[in-house]
């Protein structure tokens, strides 16, 4: 059986727009793509990892270095 990662609680959203902002309240988790940098400032986004293809960076916003 294939591993089912995306369902009604965890969604794959290839292009997330500002009009889809309510997805943060409806989903437990998601994999989303966007071209809008404003999403990085939303507390509801709770990004575990941000992959920025424009400047070739991978960031872990929630991880604190000690």
C-alpha positions in Angstrom: 0.0 0.0 0.0 1.3 3.5 -0.7 2.0 5.8 2.1 -0.8 8.4 2.4 0.8 11.6 3.5 -1.8 14.1 2.3 -5.5 13.9 3.3 -8.2 16.2 4.6 -6.0 17.2 7.6 -2.7 17.5 5.8 -2.8 19.1 2.4 -0.5 19.7 -0.6 -1.0 23.2 -1.9 1.2 23.9 -4.9 0.5 27.6 -5.0 -0.8 29.3 -1.8 -2.2 32.8 -2.2 -3.3 35.4 0.3 -6.9 34.5 -0.3 -6.2 31.0 0.9 -5.0 32.2 4.3 -7.7 30.3 6.2 -6.0 27.0 5.3 -3.7 27.7 8.4 -6.7 27.3 10.7 -8.2 24.2 8.9 -5.2 22.0 8.5 -3.0 20.2 10.9 -0.1 20.3 8.4 0.6 21.2 4.8 3.2 21.5 2.1 2.8 24.7 0.3 4.5 26.7 -2.4 4.1 30.5 -2.8 5.8 33.4 -4.5 4.6 35.8 -1.9 7.2 36.6 0.9 4.5 38.0 3.1 3.8 34.4 4.3 7.0 34.4 6.2 5.7 37.0 8.6 2.4 35.2 9.5 2.5 33.6 13.0 -0.2 31.2 11.9 2.0 29.8 9.2 4.2 28.0 11.8 6.8 27.0 9.1 9.1 24.2 10.2 11.3 24.7 7.1 11.5 27.4 4.5 13.2 26.6 1.2 13.9 29.8 -0.7 14.8 29.0 -4.3 15.5 32.7 -5.2 18.5 32.9 -3.0 19.3 29.2 -2.6 18.7 29.1 1.2 17.1 26.6 3.5 15.9 28.0 6.9 14.5 26.5 10.0 12.5 29.4 11.5 11.4 27.5 14.7 14.9 26.1 15.5 16.9 27.9 18.1 20.6 27.4 18.1 22.3 27.0 21.5 
